[in-house]
Amino acid sequence: MTIDELTELMHNFVRSKGWYEEDSPKEQSPRNLATSLSLEAAEVLEHFQWNEEFVKEDLAEELADVALYLLQLASIAEIDLEQAILDKLEVNAKRTWD
């Protein structure tokens, strides 16, 4: 499945919940999506708070939440996520880290 197909599935889900409606209490603005993305990323970190052990299925759910918010934020902001990733990999290939 492609990034575009996953993005469409995510949009279909959000639409089915009515969250794209103008009067939705869960406004899908870039700011709100970025906040949600950050919160979900923190939930990934929570799995490693006290040790290196994790439950694979639980971690997978949190990673999926992060990915869904990332897809949605990129789409709402009209960013081609696939191209952005390719561009960033090219930039990083030229960088060095201490």
N, CA, C and O atoms as a CHARMM CRD file, in Angstrom:
* protein
*
  392
    1    1 MET  N      0.85000  -1.17900   0.00000 PROA 1      0.00000
    2    1 MET  CA     0.00000   0.00000   0.00000 PROA 1      0.00000
    3    1 MET  C      0.89500   1.24100   0.00000 PROA 1      0.00000
    4    1 MET  O      1.92700   1.26600   0.67000 PROA 1      0.00000
    5    2 THR  N      0.50500   2.24400  -0.73600 PROA 2      0.00000
    6    2 THR  CA     1.30000   3.45800  -0.86300 PROA 2      0.00000
    7    2 THR  C      0.93800   4.47700   0.22400 PROA 2      0.00000
    8    2 THR  O     -0.06600   4.33500   0.92300 PROA 2      0.00000
    9    3 ILE  N      1.77700   5.49800   0.34400 PROA 3      0.00000
   10    3 ILE  CA     1.48300   6.58700   1.28000 PROA 3      0.00000
   11    3 ILE  C      0.16300   7.25300   0.90000 PROA 3      0.00000
   12    3 ILE  O     -0.63900   7.58300   1.77400 PROA 3      0.00000
   13    4 ASP  N     -0.06400   7.45100  -0.39000 PROA 4      0.00000
   14    4 ASP  CA    -1.31900   8.07600  -0.82700 PROA 4      0.00000
   15    4 ASP  C     -2.53300   7.23000  -0.45800 PROA 4      0.00000
   16    4 ASP  O     -3.56200   7.76300  -0.04200 PROA 4      0.00000
   17    5 GLU  N     -2.41600   5.92700  -0.60900 PROA 5      0.00000
   18    5 GLU  CA    -3.53800   5.04100  -0.26000 PROA 5      0.00000
   19    5 GLU  C     -3.78900   5.04400   1.24500 PROA 5      0.00000
   20    5 GLU  O     -4.93900   5.07300   1.68200 PROA 5      0.00000
   21    6 LEU  N     -2.72900   5.01600   2.03100 PROA 6      0.00000
   22    6 LEU  CA    -2.88200   5.08900   3.48400 PROA 6      0.00000
   23    6 LEU  C     -3.50200   6.42100   3.90300 PROA 6      0.00000
   24    6 LEU  O     -4.35000   6.47200   4.79300 PROA 6      0.00000
   25    7 THR  N     -3.06800   7.48900   3.25100 PROA 7      0.00000
   26    7 THR  CA    -3.62100   8.81100   3.55200 PROA 7      0.00000
   27    7 THR  C     -5.11400   8.85800   3.24900 PROA 7      0.00000
   28    7 THR  O     -5.89000   9.41700   4.02400 PROA 7      0.00000
   29    8 GLU  N     -5.51100   8.28000   2.13600 PROA 8      0.00000
   30    8 GLU  CA    -6.93900   8.26200   1.78600 PROA 8      0.00000
   31    8 GLU  C     -7.74600   7.45400   2.80500 PROA 8      0.00000
   32    8 GLU  O     -8.83700   7.86900   3.19700 PROA 8      0.00000
   33    9 LEU  N     -7.22500   6.31900   3.22900 PROA 9      0.00000
   34    9 LEU  CA    -7.90300   5.52900   4.26700 PROA 9      0.00000
   35    9 LEU  C     -8.04000   6.32200   5.55600 PROA 9      0.00000
   36    9 LEU  O     -9.08200   6.27300   6.21100 PROA 9      0.00000
   37   10 MET  N     -6.98100   7.06300   5.92800 PROA 10     0.00000
   38   10 MET  CA    -7.02700   7.89300   7.12800 PROA 10     0.00000
   39   10 MET  C     -8.09400   8.97000   6.97600 PROA 10     0.00000
   40   10 MET  O     -8.88200   9.19100   7.89500 PROA 10     0.00000
   41   11 HSD  N     -8.13100   9.65200   5.81200 PROA 11     0.00000
   42   11 HSD  CA    -9.14500  10.69000   5.59200 PROA 11     0.00000
   43   11 HSD  C    -10.55100  10.09500   5.64000 PROA 11     0.00000
   44   11 HSD  O    -11.46000  10.71100   6.19700 PROA 11     0.00000
   45   12 ASN  N    -10.73800   8.92800   5.07300 PROA 12     0.00000
   46   12 ASN  CA   -12.05300   8.27800   5.12200 PROA 12     0.00000
   47   12 ASN  C    -12.48500   8.02500   6.55700 PROA 12     0.00000
   48   12 ASN  O    -13.64700   8.23600   6.90300 PROA 12     0.00000
   49   13 PHE  N    -11.56300   7.57900   7.38700 PROA 13     0.00000
   50   13 PHE  CA   -11.87300   7.34600   8.79700 PROA 13     0.00000
   51   13 PHE  C    -12.26900   8.65200   9.48700 PROA 13     0.00000
   52   13 PHE  O    -13.28400   8.71000  10.18200 PROA 13     0.00000
   53   14 VAL  N    -11.46900   9.69200   9.29200 PROA 14     0.00000
   54   14 VAL  CA   -11.74400  10.98200   9.94500 PROA 14     0.00000
   55   14 VAL  C    -13.09200  11.53100   9.48100 PROA 14     0.00000
   56   14 VAL  O    -13.87400  12.03200  10.28900 PROA 14     0.00000
   57   15 ARG  N    -13.36000  11.43500   8.18000 PROA 15     0.00000
   58   15 ARG  CA   -14.66400  11.87300   7.65700 PROA 15     0.00000
   59   15 ARG  C    -15.80400  11.08800   8.28800 PROA 15     0.00000
   60   15 ARG  O    -16.84500  11.65600   8.61700 PROA 15     0.00000
   61   16 SER  N    -15.61000   9.78200   8.45900 PROA 16     0.00000
   62   16 SER  CA   -16.67700   8.93300   9.01400 PROA 16     0.00000
   63   16 SER  C    -17.01300   9.30900  10.45400 PROA 16     0.00000
   64   16 SER  O    -18.11900   9.03900  10.92200 PROA 16     0.00000
   65   17 LYS  N    -16.08200   9.92100  11.14700 PROA 17     0.00000
   66   17 LYS  CA   -16.30600  10.36300  12.52400 PROA 17     0.00000
   67   17 LYS  C    -16.86600  11.77900  12.58500 PROA 17     0.00000
   68   17 LYS  O    -17.23800  12.25600  13.65700 PROA 17     0.00000
   69   18 GLY  N    -16.92500  12.45400  11.43400 PROA 18     0.00000
   70   18 GLY  CA   -17.44300  13.81700  11.38800 PROA 18     0.00000
   71   18 GLY  C    -16.44700  14.86700  11.84600 PROA 18     0.00000
   72   18 GLY  O    -16.83100  16.00400  12.11800 PROA 18     0.00000
   73   19 TRP  N    -15.18200  14.50700  11.93600 PROA 19     0.00000
   74   19 TRP  CA   -14.17200  15.42500  12.46600 PROA 19     0.00000
   75   19 TRP  C    -13.73600  16.48600  11.46100 PROA 19     0.00000
   76   19 TRP  O    -13.04300  17.43400  11.83000 PROA 19     0.00000
   77   20 TYR  N    -14.13200  16.34100  10.19400 PROA 20     0.00000
   78   20 TYR  CA   -13.84200  17.38500   9.21800 PROA 20     0.00000
   79   20 TYR  C    -15.00300  18.37600   9.10900 PROA 20     0.00000
   80   20 TYR  O    -14.91700  19.34800   8.35900 PROA 20     0.00000
   81   21 GLU  N    -16.06100  18.14200   9.83400 PROA 21     0.00000
   82   21 GLU  CA   -17.20700  19.05800   9.81100 PROA 21     0.00000
   83   21 GLU  C    -16.80900  20.37800  10.46700 PROA 21     0.00000
   84   21 GLU  O    -16.01100  20.40800  11.40400 PROA 21     0.00000
   85   22 GLU  N    -17.38200  21.46600   9.95700 PROA 22     0.00000
   86   22 GLU  CA   -17.04300  22.79400  10.44700 PROA 22     0.00000
   87   22 GLU  C    -17.29700  22.96100  11.94400 PROA 22     0.00000
   88   22 GLU  O    -16.55200  23.67100  12.62100 PROA 22     0.00000
   89   23 ASP  N    -18.33400  22.31900  12.46300 PROA 23     0.00000
   90   23 ASP  CA   -18.68300  22.46900  13.87500 PROA 23     0.00000
   91   23 ASP  C    -18.13500  21.33800  14.74900 PROA 23     0.00000
   92   23 ASP  O    -18.59500  21.15400  15.87600 PROA 23     0.00000
   93   24 SER  N    -17.17500  20.59300  14.25200 PROA 24     0.00000
   94   24 SER  CA   -16.61300  19.47200  15.00100 PROA 24     0.00000
   95   24 SER  C    -15.86800  19.97200  16.23700 PROA 24     0.00000
   96   24 SER  O    -15.10500  20.93400  16.15000 PROA 24     0.00000
   97   25 PRO  N    -16.07800  19.33600  17.37100 PROA 25     0.00000
   98   25 PRO  CA   -15.31200  19.69800  18.56800 PROA 25     0.00000
   99   25 PRO  C    -13.85900  19.23300  18.47500 PROA 25     0.00000
  100   25 PRO  O    -13.03100  19.59600  19.31100 PROA 25     0.00000
  101   26 LYS  N    -13.55500  18.43000  17.45400 PROA 26     0.00000
  102   26 LYS  CA   -12.19800  17.93100  17.23400 PROA 26     0.00000
  103   26 LYS  C    -11.66900  18.50900  15.91800 PROA 26     0.00000
  104   26 LYS  O    -11.40800  17.78500  14.95800 PROA 26     0.00000
  105   27 GLU  N    -11.52200  19.82900  15.90900 PROA 27     0.00000
  106   27 GLU  CA   -11.07100  20.51100  14.69800 PROA 27     0.00000
  107   27 GLU  C     -9.74300  19.93500  14.22100 PROA 27     0.00000
  108   27 GLU  O     -8.80500  19.77600  15.00200 PROA 27     0.00000
  109   28 GLN  N     -9.67900  19.63200  12.95400 PROA 28     0.00000
  110   28 GLN  CA    -8.50000  18.99800  12.36700 PROA 28     0.00000
  111   28 GLN  C     -7.57000  20.04700  11.75600 PROA 28     0.00000
  112   28 GLN  O     -7.22900  19.97500  10.57500 PROA 28     0.00000
  113   29 SER  N     -7.17100  21.00500  12.55800 PROA 29     0.00000
  114   29 SER  CA    -6.28100  22.07100  12.09900 PROA 29     0.00000
  115   29 SER  C     -4.82600  21.59700  12.17600 PROA 29     0.00000
  116   29 SER  O     -4.51800  20.66900  12.92400 PROA 29     0.00000
  117   30 PRO  N     -3.94100  22.22000  11.42000 PROA 30     0.00000
  118   30 PRO  CA    -2.52600  21.83300  11.51200 PROA 30     0.00000
  119   30 PRO  C     -1.98600  21.89400  12.94200 PROA 30     0.00000
  120   30 PRO  O     -1.24800  21.00600  13.36900 PROA 30     0.00000
  121   31 ARG  N     -2.35300  22.93700  13.67300 PROA 31     0.00000
  122   31 ARG  CA    -1.88600  23.06100  15.05900 PROA 31     0.00000
  123   31 ARG  C     -2.37800  21.90400  15.91700 PROA 31     0.00000
  124   31 ARG  O     -1.60000  21.31300  16.66700 PROA 31     0.00000
  125   32 ASN  N     -3.65700  21.57900  15.81400 PROA 32     0.00000
  126   32 ASN  CA    -4.21900  20.48600  16.61200 PROA 32     0.00000
  127   32 ASN  C     -3.61000  19.14400  16.20900 PROA 32     0.00000
  128   32 ASN  O     -3.36000  18.29200  17.06100 PROA 32     0.00000
  129   33 LEU  N     -3.37600  18.96200  14.93300 PROA 33     0.00000
  130   33 LEU  CA    -2.77400  17.71100  14.46500 PROA 33     0.00000
  131   33 LEU  C     -1.32500  17.59700  14.93200 PROA 33     0.00000
  132   33 LEU  O     -0.88300  16.51700  15.32200 PROA 33     0.00000
  133   34 ALA  N     -0.57700  18.71100  14.89400 PROA 34     0.00000
  134   34 ALA  CA     0.80500  18.69400  15.37800 PROA 34     0.00000
  135   34 ALA  C      0.84900  18.37900  16.87600 PROA 34     0.00000
  136   34 ALA  O      1.72200  17.64300  17.33600 PROA 34     0.00000
  137   35 THR  N     -0.08900  18.93700  17.62300 PROA 35     0.00000
  138   35 THR  CA    -0.16900  18.64000  19.05700 PROA 35     0.00000
  139   35 THR  C     -0.46100  17.16400  19.27400 PROA 35     0.00000
  140   35 THR  O      0.18300  16.51600  20.09900 PROA 35     0.00000
  141   36 SER  N     -1.41400  16.63700  18.54800 PROA 36     0.00000
  142   36 SER  CA    -1.77200  15.22100  18.67800 PROA 36     0.00000
  143   36 SER  C     -0.61000  14.31900  18.27600 PROA 36     0.00000
  144   36 SER  O     -0.37100  13.28900  18.90600 PROA 36     0.00000
  145   37 LEU  N      0.10600  14.70400  17.23500 PROA 37     0.00000
  146   37 LEU  CA     1.27700  13.94700  16.79800 PROA 37     0.00000
  147   37 LEU  C      2.32000  13.89500  17.91200 PROA 37     0.00000
  148   37 LEU  O      2.89000  12.83900  18.18800 PROA 37     0.00000
  149   38 SER  N      2.56000  15.01500  18.53500 PROA 38     0.00000
  150   38 SER  CA     3.53600  15.08300  19.62600 PROA 38     0.00000
  151   38 SER  C      3.09700  14.22800  20.81300 PROA 38     0.00000
  152   38 SER  O      3.90900  13.52300  21.41300 PROA 38     0.00000
  153   39 LEU  N      1.83400  14.29200  21.14200 PROA 39     0.00000
  154   39 LEU  CA     1.31800  13.49200  22.26100 PROA 39     0.00000
  155   39 LEU  C      1.44400  12.00100  21.97700 PROA 39     0.00000
  156   39 LEU  O      1.82000  11.22700  22.85800 PROA 39     0.00000
  157   40 GLU  N      1.13300  11.60300  20.76200 PROA 40     0.00000
  158   40 GLU  CA     1.25200  10.18500  20.39900 PROA 40     0.00000
  159   40 GLU  C      2.71200   9.74300  20.39500 PROA 40     0.00000
  160   40 GLU  O      3.01800   8.61900  20.79500 PROA 40     0.00000
  161   41 ALA  N      3.61900  10.61600  19.94700 PROA 41     0.00000
  162   41 ALA  CA     5.04600  10.28600  19.97800 PROA 41     0.00000
  163   41 ALA  C      5.51700  10.09900  21.41500 PROA 41     0.00000
  164   41 ALA  O      6.35100   9.23600  21.69200 PROA 41     0.00000
  165   42 ALA  N      4.98500  10.90400  22.32300 PROA 42     0.00000
  166   42 ALA  CA     5.32000  10.74400  23.74600 PROA 42     0.00000
  167   42 ALA  C      4.82100   9.40000  24.26700 PROA 42     0.00000
  168   42 ALA  O      5.45600   8.79200  25.12900 PROA 42     0.00000
  169   43 GLU  N      3.69800   8.93900  23.75200 PROA 43     0.00000
  170   43 GLU  CA     3.18800   7.63000  24.16400 PROA 43     0.00000
  171   43 GLU  C      4.09000   6.51000  23.67700 PROA 43     0.00000
  172   43 GLU  O      4.17400   5.46600  24.32400 PROA 43     0.00000
  173   44 VAL  N      4.76800   6.70300  22.54700 PROA 44     0.00000
  174   44 VAL  CA     5.76900   5.72800  22.10400 PROA 44     0.00000
  175   44 VAL  C      6.89700   5.68100  23.13000 PROA 44     0.00000
  176   44 VAL  O      7.31900   4.60400  23.55200 PROA 44     0.00000
  177   45 LEU  N      7.37400   6.83800  23.52000 PROA 45     0.00000
  178   45 LEU  CA     8.46700   6.92800  24.48900 PROA 45     0.00000
  179   45 LEU  C      8.09400   6.29600  25.82900 PROA 45     0.00000
  180   45 LEU  O      8.94400   5.72900  26.51400 PROA 45     0.00000
  181   46 GLU  N      6.84400   6.39700  26.18700 PROA 46     0.00000
  182   46 GLU  CA     6.36500   5.82700  27.45200 PROA 46     0.00000
  183   46 GLU  C      6.66300   4.33000  27.55500 PROA 46     0.00000
  184   46 GLU  O      6.86800   3.81900  28.65600 PROA 46     0.00000
  185   47 HSD  N      6.69000   3.63300  26.43900 PROA 47     0.00000
  186   47 HSD  CA     6.96700   2.19600  26.43900 PROA 47     0.00000
  187   47 HSD  C      8.40200   1.89100  26.85900 PROA 47     0.00000
  188   47 HSD  O      8.71800   0.75300  27.20800 PROA 47     0.00000
  189   48 PHE  N      9.26600   2.89400  26.82900 PROA 48     0.00000
  190   48 PHE  CA    10.67300   2.71500  27.17400 PROA 48     0.00000
  191   48 PHE  C     11.07200   3.52400  28.40600 PROA 48     0.00000
  192   48 PHE  O     12.25800   3.74400  28.65300 PROA 48     0.00000
  193   49 GLN  N     10.08300   3.96300  29.17300 PROA 49     0.00000
  194   49 GLN  CA    10.35500   4.87100  30.28200 PROA 49     0.00000
  195   49 GLN  C     11.30000   4.27100  31.31500 PROA 49     0.00000
  196   49 GLN  O     12.18200   4.97100  31.81200 PROA 49     0.00000
  197   50 TRP  N     11.14200   3.01000  31.64800 PROA 50     0.00000
  198   50 TRP  CA    11.92500   2.44200  32.74000 PROA 50     0.00000
  199   50 TRP  C     12.86200   1.32900  32.31300 PROA 50     0.00000
  200   50 TRP  O     13.70700   0.90300  33.10100 PROA 50     0.00000
  201   51 ASN  N     12.73300   0.84900  31.09000 PROA 51     0.00000
  202   51 ASN  CA    13.62900  -0.21100  30.63100 PROA 51     0.00000
  203   51 ASN  C     13.54600  -0.32300  29.11100 PROA 51     0.00000
  204   51 ASN  O     12.84700   0.44700  28.45200 PROA 51     0.00000
  205   52 GLU  N     14.25700  -1.27700  28.58200 PROA 52     0.00000
  206   52 GLU  CA    14.29800  -1.46400  27.12600 PROA 52     0.00000
  207   52 GLU  C     13.27500  -2.49400  26.63800 PROA 52     0.00000
  208   52 GLU  O     13.19600  -2.77500  25.44200 PROA 52     0.00000
  209   53 GLU  N     12.50700  -3.04700  27.54900 PROA 53     0.00000
  210   53 GLU  CA    11.52700  -4.06600  27.16300 PROA 53     0.00000
  211   53 GLU  C     10.22800  -3.38800  26.71800 PROA 53     0.00000
  212   53 GLU  O      9.85600  -2.32700  27.21900 PROA 53     0.00000
  213   54 PHE  N      9.56300  -4.02000  25.78000 PROA 54     0.00000
  214   54 PHE  CA     8.28100  -3.49200  25.31100 PROA 54     0.00000
  215   54 PHE  C      7.43300  -4.63400  24.78400 PROA 54     0.00000
  216   54 PHE  O      7.94200  -5.69300  24.41600 PROA 54     0.00000
  217   55 VAL  N      6.12400  -4.39700  24.75700 PROA 55     0.00000
  218   55 VAL  CA     5.18300  -5.33600  24.16900 PROA 55     0.00000
  219   55 VAL  C      4.99000  -4.91400  22.71700 PROA 55     0.00000
  220   55 VAL  O      4.47800  -3.83100  22.43300 PROA 55     0.00000
  221   56 LYS  N      5.40100  -5.77200  21.81900 PROA 56     0.00000
  222   56 LYS  CA     5.42700  -5.43300  20.39700 PROA 56     0.00000
  223   56 LYS  C      4.07700  -4.92500  19.88800 PROA 56     0.00000
  224   56 LYS  O      4.03200  -3.93500  19.15800 PROA 56     0.00000
  225   57 GLU  N      2.99600  -5.57600  20.25300 PROA 57     0.00000
  226   57 GLU  CA     1.66600  -5.19100  19.76300 PROA 57     0.00000
  227   57 GLU  C      1.27700  -3.80400  20.27700 PROA 57     0.00000
  228   57 GLU  O      0.69700  -3.00600  19.54000 PROA 57     0.00000
  229   58 ASP  N      1.59800  -3.51900  21.54300 PROA 58     0.00000
  230   58 ASP  CA     1.27900  -2.20200  22.11300 PROA 58     0.00000
  231   58 ASP  C      2.09300  -1.10200  21.43700 PROA 58     0.00000
  232   58 ASP  O      1.56400  -0.03900  21.11200 PROA 58     0.00000
  233   59 LEU  N      3.37500  -1.36300  21.23000 PROA 59     0.00000
  234   59 LEU  CA     4.22900  -0.38900  20.55200 PROA 59     0.00000
  235   59 LEU  C      3.75100  -0.16400  19.11800 PROA 59     0.00000
  236   59 LEU  O      3.75300   0.96500  18.62800 PROA 59     0.00000
  237   60 ALA  N      3.34600  -1.23600  18.45500 PROA 60     0.00000
  238   60 ALA  CA     2.85200  -1.12000  17.07900 PROA 60     0.00000
  239   60 ALA  C      1.63500  -0.19800  17.00800 PROA 60     0.00000
  240   60 ALA  O      1.51600   0.60000  16.07800 PROA 60     0.00000
  241   61 GLU  N      0.74000  -0.30100  17.97500 PROA 61     0.00000
  242   61 GLU  CA    -0.44400   0.57000  18.00100 PROA 61     0.00000
  243   61 GLU  C     -0.05000   2.03200  18.13500 PROA 61     0.00000
  244   61 GLU  O     -0.61100   2.89300  17.45800 PROA 61     0.00000
  245   62 GLU  N      0.90700   2.31400  19.00100 PROA 62     0.00000
  246   62 GLU  CA     1.33700   3.70100  19.18900 PROA 62     0.00000
  247   62 GLU  C      2.04500   4.22900  17.94600 PROA 62     0.00000
  248   62 GLU  O      1.83800   5.37600  17.55000 PROA 62     0.00000
  249   63 LEU  N      2.88000   3.39400  17.33000 PROA 63     0.00000
  250   63 LEU  CA     3.55400   3.81500  16.10100 PROA 63     0.00000
  251   63 LEU  C      2.53900   4.09600  14.99800 PROA 63     0.00000
  252   63 LEU  O      2.70900   5.02900  14.21300 PROA 63     0.00000
  253   64 ALA  N      1.48500   3.28900  14.94200 PROA 64     0.00000
  254   64 ALA  CA     0.43000   3.51700  13.95200 PROA 64     0.00000
  255   64 ALA  C     -0.27400   4.84300  14.20700 PROA 64     0.00000
  256   64 ALA  O     -0.58600   5.57000  13.26400 PROA 64     0.00000
  257   65 ASP  N     -0.52800   5.16700  15.48000 PROA 65     0.00000
  258   65 ASP  CA    -1.13800   6.46100  15.80400 PROA 65     0.00000
  259   65 ASP  C     -0.25900   7.60800  15.32900 PROA 65     0.00000
  260   65 ASP  O     -0.75200   8.57200  14.74300 PROA 65     0.00000
  261   66 VAL  N      1.04300   7.50700  15.58000 PROA 66     0.00000
  262   66 VAL  CA     1.98400   8.54100  15.13400 PROA 66     0.00000
  263   66 VAL  C      1.93300   8.66200  13.61000 PROA 66     0.00000
  264   66 VAL  O      1.85900   9.76700  13.07200 PROA 66     0.00000
  265   67 ALA  N      1.97200   7.53600  12.92900 PROA 67     0.00000
  266   67 ALA  CA     1.96100   7.55000  11.46600 PROA 67     0.00000
  267   67 ALA  C      0.67200   8.16900  10.92000 PROA 67     0.00000
  268   67 ALA  O      0.71100   8.93600   9.95800 PROA 67     0.00000
  269   68 LEU  N     -0.44800   7.84400  11.52100 PROA 68     0.00000
  270   68 LEU  CA    -1.71800   8.39700  11.05100 PROA 68     0.00000
  271   68 LEU  C     -1.76600   9.91100  11.20400 PROA 68     0.00000
  272   68 LEU  O     -2.19300  10.61500  10.28900 PROA 68     0.00000
  273   69 TYR  N     -1.33100  10.41600  12.35300 PROA 69     0.00000
  274   69 TYR  CA    -1.31300  11.87200  12.53400 PROA 69     0.00000
  275   69 TYR  C     -0.30600  12.52400  11.58800 PROA 69     0.00000
  276   69 TYR  O     -0.55900  13.61400  11.07700 PROA 69     0.00000
  277   70 LEU  N      0.82500  11.87400  11.35200 PROA 70     0.00000
  278   70 LEU  CA     1.81600  12.40400  10.41700 PROA 70     0.00000
  279   70 LEU  C      1.23800  12.48300   9.00400 PROA 70     0.00000
  280   70 LEU  O      1.38700  13.49800   8.32400 PROA 70     0.00000
  281   71 LEU  N      0.58500  11.42000   8.56900 PROA 71     0.00000
  282   71 LEU  CA    -0.04200  11.41500   7.24600 PROA 71     0.00000
  283   71 LEU  C     -1.07900  12.52400   7.12700 PROA 71     0.00000
  284   71 LEU  O     -1.13600  13.22800   6.11900 PROA 71     0.00000
  285   72 GLN  N     -1.89300  12.67300   8.16200 PROA 72     0.00000
  286   72 GLN  CA    -2.95500  13.66600   8.12000 PROA 72     0.00000
  287   72 GLN  C     -2.38800  15.08100   8.11700 PROA 72     0.00000
  288   72 GLN  O     -2.83300  15.92800   7.34200 PROA 72     0.00000
  289   73 LEU  N     -1.40400  15.34100   8.98300 PROA 73     0.00000
  290   73 LEU  CA    -0.81400  16.66900   9.03600 PROA 73     0.00000
  291   73 LEU  C     -0.16100  17.02200   7.70800 PROA 73     0.00000
  292   73 LEU  O     -0.34000  18.13400   7.21100 PROA 73     0.00000
  293   74 ALA  N      0.58300  16.10600   7.13500 PROA 74     0.00000
  294   74 ALA  CA     1.21900  16.36400   5.84200 PROA 74     0.00000
  295   74 ALA  C      0.16500  16.65600   4.78000 PROA 74     0.00000
  296   74 ALA  O      0.32800  17.57700   3.98000 PROA 74     0.00000
  297   75 SER  N     -0.89800  15.88800   4.76900 PROA 75     0.00000
  298   75 SER  CA    -1.94700  16.07000   3.76900 PROA 75     0.00000
  299   75 SER  C     -2.65400  17.41300   3.93900 PROA 75     0.00000
  300   75 SER  O     -2.83900  18.14800   2.97000 PROA 75     0.00000
  301   76 ILE  N     -3.04300  17.73000   5.16300 PROA 76     0.00000
  302   76 ILE  CA    -3.74000  18.99500   5.44200 PROA 76     0.00000
  303   76 ILE  C     -2.84500  20.18900   5.09800 PROA 76     0.00000
  304   76 ILE  O     -3.32300  21.21300   4.61000 PROA 76     0.00000
  305   77 ALA  N     -1.54100  20.04400   5.35600 PROA 77     0.00000
  306   77 ALA  CA    -0.58400  21.12500   5.07100 PROA 77     0.00000
  307   77 ALA  C     -0.13700  21.12200   3.60400 PROA 77     0.00000
  308   77 ALA  O      0.69200  21.93800   3.20200 PROA 77     0.00000
  309   78 GLU  N     -0.68600  20.20900   2.81600 PROA 78     0.00000
  310   78 GLU  CA    -0.37000  20.08200   1.39800 PROA 78     0.00000
  311   78 GLU  C      1.12400  19.84300   1.16600 PROA 78     0.00000
  312   78 GLU  O      1.74700  20.46000   0.30100 PROA 78     0.00000
  313   79 ILE  N      1.67400  18.93100   1.96400 PROA 79     0.00000
  314   79 ILE  CA     3.06800  18.52000   1.83100 PROA 79     0.00000
  315   79 ILE  C      3.09500  17.11000   1.26900 PROA 79     0.00000
  316   79 ILE  O      2.43400  16.21000   1.78700 PROA 79     0.00000
  317   80 ASP  N      3.85800  16.92700   0.21800 PROA 80     0.00000
  318   80 ASP  CA     4.05600  15.60600  -0.36400 PROA 80     0.00000
  319   80 ASP  C      5.04800  14.88300   0.54600 PROA 80     0.00000
  320   80 ASP  O      6.25900  15.07400   0.43300 PROA 80     0.00000
  321   81 LEU  N      4.53200  14.06500   1.43400 PROA 81     0.00000
  322   81 LEU  CA     5.36200  13.42100   2.45200 PROA 81     0.00000
  323   81 LEU  C      6.41300  12.51600   1.83200 PROA 81     0.00000
  324   81 LEU  O      7.55300  12.47500   2.29400 PROA 81     0.00000
  325   82 GLU  N      6.03800  11.80100   0.80000 PROA 82     0.00000
  326   82 GLU  CA     7.00600  10.93000   0.14300 PROA 82     0.00000
  327   82 GLU  C      8.18400  11.74000  -0.40100 PROA 82     0.00000
  328   82 GLU  O      9.34000  11.35600  -0.21900 PROA 82     0.00000
  329   83 GLN  N      7.89200  12.85400  -1.06500 PROA 83     0.00000
  330   83 GLN  CA     8.96000  13.69300  -1.61100 PROA 83     0.00000
  331   83 GLN  C      9.75600  14.34700  -0.49200 PROA 83     0.00000
  332   83 GLN  O     10.97800  14.46600  -0.58700 PROA 83     0.00000
  333   84 ALA  N      9.08100  14.77000   0.55700 PROA 84     0.00000
  334   84 ALA  CA     9.77800  15.38300   1.69500 PROA 84     0.00000
  335   84 ALA  C     10.76100  14.40100   2.32500 PROA 84     0.00000
  336   84 ALA  O     11.86700  14.78600   2.70400 PROA 84     0.00000
  337   85 ILE  N     10.36600  13.14400   2.43600 PROA 85     0.00000
  338   85 ILE  CA    11.25100  12.11400   2.99200 PROA 85     0.00000
  339   85 ILE  C     12.45000  11.90400   2.07300 PROA 85     0.00000
  340   85 ILE  O     13.58800  11.83700   2.53800 PROA 85     0.00000
  341   86 LEU  N     12.19800  11.80200   0.78000 PROA 86     0.00000
  342   86 LEU  CA    13.29700  11.61800  -0.17700 PROA 86     0.00000
  343   86 LEU  C     14.25600  12.80400  -0.14200 PROA 86     0.00000
  344   86 LEU  O     15.47400  12.62400  -0.17400 PROA 86     0.00000
  345   87 ASP  N     13.70500  14.01700  -0.07600 PROA 87     0.00000
  346   87 ASP  CA    14.54500  15.21300  -0.01000 PROA 87     0.00000
  347   87 ASP  C     15.38800  15.22000   1.26000 PROA 87     0.00000
  348   87 ASP  O     16.57400  15.54700   1.22200 PROA 87     0.00000
  349   88 LYS  N     14.77500  14.85900   2.38000 PROA 88     0.00000
  350   88 LYS  CA    15.49600  14.86500   3.65800 PROA 88     0.00000
  351   88 LYS  C     16.57700  13.79600   3.68400 PROA 88     0.00000
  352   88 LYS  O     17.65500  14.02500   4.23300 PROA 88     0.00000
  353   89 LEU  N     16.31300  12.63900   3.10400 PROA 89     0.00000
  354   89 LEU  CA    17.34900  11.60000   3.02500 PROA 89     0.00000
  355   89 LEU  C     18.54500  12.09400   2.21400 PROA 89     0.00000
  356   89 LEU  O     19.69300  11.80100   2.54900 PROA 89     0.00000
  357   90 GLU  N     18.27100  12.84400   1.14600 PROA 90     0.00000
  358   90 GLU  CA    19.34700  13.39400   0.32100 PROA 90     0.00000
  359   90 GLU  C     20.16800  14.41000   1.11900 PROA 90     0.00000
  360   90 GLU  O     21.39800  14.39900   1.06800 PROA 90     0.00000
  361   91 VAL  N     19.48400  15.28300   1.85200 PROA 91     0.00000
  362   91 VAL  CA    20.18000  16.25600   2.70300 PROA 91     0.00000
  363   91 VAL  C     21.00900  15.53600   3.75900 PROA 91     0.00000
  364   91 VAL  O     22.17500  15.87000   3.96900 PROA 91     0.00000
  365   92 ASN  N     20.41800  14.56000   4.41900 PROA 92     0.00000
  366   92 ASN  CA    21.11400  13.83800   5.49800 PROA 92     0.00000
  367   92 ASN  C     22.31900  13.07200   4.97400 PROA 92     0.00000
  368   92 ASN  O     23.30600  12.91500   5.69200 PROA 92     0.00000
  369   93 ALA  N     22.26000  12.59700   3.74900 PROA 93     0.00000
  370   93 ALA  CA    23.38100  11.84100   3.17600 PROA 93     0.00000
  371   93 ALA  C     24.63100  12.70700   3.06900 PROA 93     0.00000
  372   93 ALA  O     25.75000  12.19300   3.07300 PROA 93     0.00000
  373   94 LYS  N     24.43900  14.01800   2.97300 PROA 94     0.00000
  374   94 LYS  CA    25.55800  14.94900   2.84600 PROA 94     0.00000
  375   94 LYS  C     26.03600  15.49600   4.18500 PROA 94     0.00000
  376   94 LYS  O     27.03400  16.21400   4.24800 PROA 94     0.00000
  377   95 ARG  N     25.32700  15.15700   5.24500 PROA 95     0.00000
  378   95 ARG  CA    25.65300  15.68100   6.57500 PROA 95     0.00000
  379   95 ARG  C     26.60100  14.73400   7.31100 PROA 95     0.00000
  380   95 ARG  O     26.71000  13.55100   6.98900 PROA 95     0.00000
  381   96 THR  N     27.26900  15.28800   8.29100 PROA 96     0.00000
  382   96 THR  CA    28.07600  14.45900   9.19500 PROA 96     0.00000
  383   96 THR  C     27.67300  14.81300  10.62100 PROA 96     0.00000
  384   96 THR  O     27.26700  15.93800  10.91100 PROA 96     0.00000
  385   97 TRP  N     27.79400  13.84600  11.48300 PROA 97     0.00000
  386   97 TRP  CA    27.47400  14.05300  12.88600 PROA 97     0.00000
  387   97 TRP  C     28.69900  13.71900  13.72100 PROA 97     0.00000
  388   97 TRP  O     29.44000  12.78600  13.41200 PROA 97     0.00000
  389   98 ASP  N     28.90200  14.47900  14.76700 PROA 98     0.00000
  390   98 ASP  CA    30.03100  14.20400  15.67800 PROA 98     0.00000
  391   98 ASP  C     29.75600  12.97800  16.51200 PROA 98     0.00000
  392   98 ASP  O     30.58800  12.59100  17.33300 PROA 98     0.00000
